[in-house]
Amino acid sequence: MPSNAIYTSILQLKQSQQKGFAVLIDPDKINSAKAIQLANLCNDAKVDYIFFGGSLMVSNHVDECIKAIKNHTNIPVVLFPGSPSQVSCFADALLYLSLISGRNAEMLIGQHVTSAPLVRASGLEIMSTGYIVVDGGAPTTVSYMSGSASIPADKADIAMVTAMAGEMLGKKLIYMDAGSGAKQPISESMIQLVAKNITVPLIVGGGIKDPEKAYLNCKAGADIIVIGNAIEKDDNLIKEMANAIHAVKVAI
Ligand code: 1GP
């Protein structure tokens, strides 16, 4: 059986009231050389997790990029797949996403059923994740590709009850996402309400552009912050984001 080492590390972070930083690498936007450069920057900044994936993934160098990253860092590589075709046995773990904010049965369970043998055979650590997409001010790839409405940005109560239902259904993580490159990241008030009403770790991403927002999200109760786009534009931000997120030691 695969280990649960990475999930255990997330629980340990939460128990010790520390916050985690996940850098999202989209294989459609890099090559192996860039992957290595990012891995080294992540090492320097003491990044906690490398998330790997994208909603589209039109490139076919996933295994190659993950192997390049793994050769240059011990930071766990966690797949964040947009579809079952993105599963790579070279990563360490898989966010096994079920789109609980949507009403598209394919994203809730359909794709999981058809890919279950492949996922099991991968040997990856599987982390059951309730995935909640929140309106980020403009259609994002995930909202379009999933064919599902996002939760309105000002309906924190809907996000809260969705996360509660996800936890009671047995999801080990809740991931609230405004979508890659969202115009508006998720508000601190929504994060706070959701965090107060679940016990499993809360991952938050989408449209976070500056260290202040990452810090405030952690103060509001996010356990792991995911950043992709902002780092693609300026990879010096990795260090600044890491410093801001790791400076938050006490959950409110
Ligand atoms: C997207 O949450 C991730 O699914 C990260 O979003 O690329 O906007 O940082 P950004």
Residues whose N, C-alpha, C, O or C-beta is under 5 A from the ligand:
A	BS01	1GP	L24 D177 G179 S180 G181 A182 G205 G206 G207 I208 V226 I227 G228 N229 A230
